[in-house]
Amino acid sequence: AMELVAKAMQKTREQYPKIDFELYSGATIDLMDRLVRGNIDILLECELQHHENMNVVPIPWVDRWGVVVLADDPLANKPFVTRDDIVGRTLITSRQGTKTGKLREWLGDYENRIDVSSVYSLGLNSKFLVRQGMGIAFVYEGLIEGPDLRFVPLKPAVTSSHGIVWRKTRPNRQTMP
């Protein structure tokens, strides 16, 4: 989804060259707090939720979930990973990961049968943890890559939709004329 946002930012800069952008990465719960307080103007929410008091525009992008493993891991050559495949494995996941949302639904009653070694707020960091043997990482496809890493999709498939969220109740502080 960030690729689409980056294209929009570039088009905006072409038309308005004096505009600058500040990007913050983190868990939705942390970023939503900053949005509500007026510290940020808009939020790209991965795994878009319903927001009663916010404006929301879904974006035409869907990400597929899977695990990233080392290339020599037995899961690396599988066409997909099931819940049974991860039982007994050490997992790395986003802060929200297995606690809420799509991965929680996918795990179902397996939630109590998994071992989470570490959590991340920036997905890119998970590749370093995988490389150090901390576990296999739940991530979006294409988020982390490398010749020593393999992405294996989940089965049943899990996808997340995304959207842009901003406040309804007052004008954004930085976008005022």
C-alpha positions as CSV (number, residue, x, y, z in Angstrom):
1,A,0.0,0.0,0.0
2,M,2.9,2.3,0.7
3,E,3.9,2.1,-2.9
4,L,0.6,3.7,-3.9
5,V,1.0,6.4,-1.3
6,A,4.6,7.2,-2.5
7,K,3.3,7.7,-6.0
8,A,0.6,10.1,-4.7
9,M,3.3,12.0,-2.7
10,Q,5.5,12.3,-5.8
11,K,2.6,13.6,-7.9
12,T,1.8,16.1,-5.2
13,R,5.4,17.3,-5.1
14,E,5.5,17.8,-8.8
15,Q,2.5,20.1,-8.6
16,Y,3.4,21.7,-5.3
17,P,7.3,21.6,-5.0
18,K,7.4,23.4,-1.6
19,I,5.3,20.7,0.1
20,D,7.2,18.3,2.4
21,F,6.1,15.1,4.1
22,E,6.9,13.5,7.4
23,L,6.4,9.8,7.6
24,Y,5.9,7.8,10.8
25,S,5.7,4.1,11.1
26,G,4.1,2.1,13.9
27,A,1.1,0.2,15.1
28,T,-2.3,1.5,14.2
29,I,-3.2,2.0,17.9
30,D,-0.2,4.3,18.4
31,L,-0.7,6.2,15.2
32,M,-4.4,6.6,15.7
33,D,-3.7,8.2,19.1
34,R,-1.5,10.7,17.3
35,L,-4.1,11.4,14.7
36,V,-6.9,11.9,17.3
37,R,-4.6,14.4,19.2
38,G,-3.9,16.3,16.0
39,N,-0.2,15.4,15.9
40,I,-0.5,13.9,12.4
41,D,-2.8,14.8,9.6
42,I,-3.6,11.5,7.9
43,L,-3.0,7.8,8.6
44,L,-2.4,4.9,6.1
45,E,-4.1,2.2,8.1
46,C,-3.2,-1.4,7.2
47,E,-6.0,-3.8,7.9
48,L,-8.6,-1.0,7.6
49,Q,-11.2,-0.8,10.4
50,H,-14.5,1.1,10.6
51,H,-14.1,4.5,12.3
52,E,-17.3,6.3,13.3
53,N,-15.7,9.8,13.8
54,M,-13.2,9.7,11.0
55,N,-13.2,10.1,7.3
56,V,-12.0,7.0,5.6
57,V,-11.1,6.3,2.0
58,P,-10.3,2.7,1.1
59,I,-7.4,2.4,-1.3
60,P,-7.2,-0.2,-4.1
61,W,-4.5,-2.4,-2.6
62,V,-4.7,-5.7,-0.9
63,D,-1.7,-7.3,0.9
64,R,-1.3,-11.1,1.3
65,W,0.0,-12.5,4.6
66,G,2.6,-15.2,4.9
67,V,5.7,-16.1,6.8
68,V,9.3,-15.2,5.9
69,V,11.8,-18.0,6.6
70,L,15.4,-18.6,5.9
71,A,16.0,-20.2,2.5
72,D,17.2,-23.4,4.1
73,D,14.2,-23.7,6.4
74,P,12.0,-26.8,5.7
75,L,9.0,-24.4,5.1
76,A,10.9,-22.5,2.4
77,N,10.0,-25.0,-0.4
78,K,6.3,-25.4,0.6
79,P,3.7,-23.7,-1.6
80,F,1.9,-22.5,1.5
81,V,2.0,-22.7,5.3
82,T,-0.9,-24.0,7.5
83,R,-1.6,-23.5,11.1
84,D,-0.2,-27.0,11.8
85,D,3.1,-26.0,10.1
86,I,3.7,-23.3,12.7
87,V,2.9,-25.3,15.8
88,G,6.2,-25.8,17.6
89,R,7.9,-23.0,15.7
90,T,9.0,-19.7,17.2
91,L,7.2,-16.7,15.7
92,I,7.9,-13.1,15.1
93,T,4.9,-10.9,14.5
94,S,3.7,-7.3,14.5
95,R,2.6,-5.7,17.8
96,Q,-1.1,-6.2,16.8
97,G,-0.3,-9.4,14.9
98,T,-1.7,-12.4,16.7
99,K,-3.7,-10.4,19.3
100,T,-6.2,-8.8,16.9
101,G,-7.3,-8.8,13.3
102,K,-6.7,-11.1,10.5
103,L,-3.9,-13.2,11.9
104,R,-5.9,-13.8,15.1
105,E,-8.8,-15.0,13.0
106,W,-6.5,-17.3,11.0
107,L,-4.9,-18.8,14.1
108,G,-8.3,-19.4,15.7
109,D,-7.9,-21.9,18.6
110,Y,-4.2,-22.4,17.7
111,E,-3.4,-19.1,19.4
112,N,-2.6,-20.9,22.6
113,R,-0.3,-23.4,20.8
114,I,2.2,-20.9,19.3
115,D,5.3,-19.3,20.7
116,V,5.9,-15.7,19.9
117,S,9.6,-14.7,20.6
118,S,9.4,-11.1,19.5
119,V,7.1,-8.4,18.1
120,Y,7.8,-5.5,15.8
121,S,6.2,-2.2,15.0
122,L,8.2,-1.8,11.8
123,G,8.1,-4.9,9.6
124,L,11.5,-4.3,8.0
125,N,13.1,-5.1,11.4
126,S,11.7,-8.7,11.3
127,K,14.2,-9.7,8.6
128,F,17.1,-9.2,11.0
129,L,15.4,-11.3,13.6
130,V,14.7,-14.1,11.1
131,R,18.4,-14.0,10.0
132,Q,19.5,-14.3,13.6
133,G,17.4,-17.4,14.2
134,M,14.8,-15.7,16.4
135,G,12.0,-17.4,14.5
136,I,9.9,-17.1,11.4
137,A,8.1,-13.8,10.7
138,F,4.4,-13.1,9.9
139,V,4.6,-10.3,7.3
140,Y,3.0,-9.0,4.1
141,E,4.3,-10.4,0.8
142,G,7.0,-8.2,-0.6
143,L,7.7,-6.4,2.6
144,I,11.0,-8.0,3.3
145,E,13.2,-9.8,0.7
146,G,16.7,-11.1,0.3
147,P,18.5,-14.0,-1.3
148,D,18.6,-15.8,2.0
149,L,14.9,-15.4,2.7
150,R,11.7,-16.9,1.3
151,F,8.1,-15.8,1.6
152,V,5.5,-18.5,2.0
153,P,1.8,-17.6,1.9
154,L,-0.7,-18.7,4.5
155,K,-3.4,-21.3,3.8
156,P,-6.2,-20.6,4.0
157,A,-5.2,-17.3,2.4
158,V,-5.2,-14.1,4.6
159,T,-5.4,-10.7,3.0
160,S,-5.6,-7.2,4.4
161,S,-7.2,-4.1,2.9
162,H,-5.9,-0.6,3.6
163,G,-7.2,2.9,3.6
164,I,-6.5,6.6,4.4
165,V,-8.0,7.9,7.6
166,W,-8.3,11.5,8.8
167,R,-10.3,13.5,11.3
168,K,-13.9,14.7,10.7
169,T,-14.2,17.0,13.6
170,R,-11.7,19.7,12.9
171,P,-9.4,20.9,10.1
172,N,-6.0,19.4,9.9
173,R,-3.5,21.8,11.5
174,Q,-0.8,21.5,8.8
175,T,-3.1,21.5,5.8
176,M,-4.7,24.8,6.6
177,P,-4.1,27.7,4.2
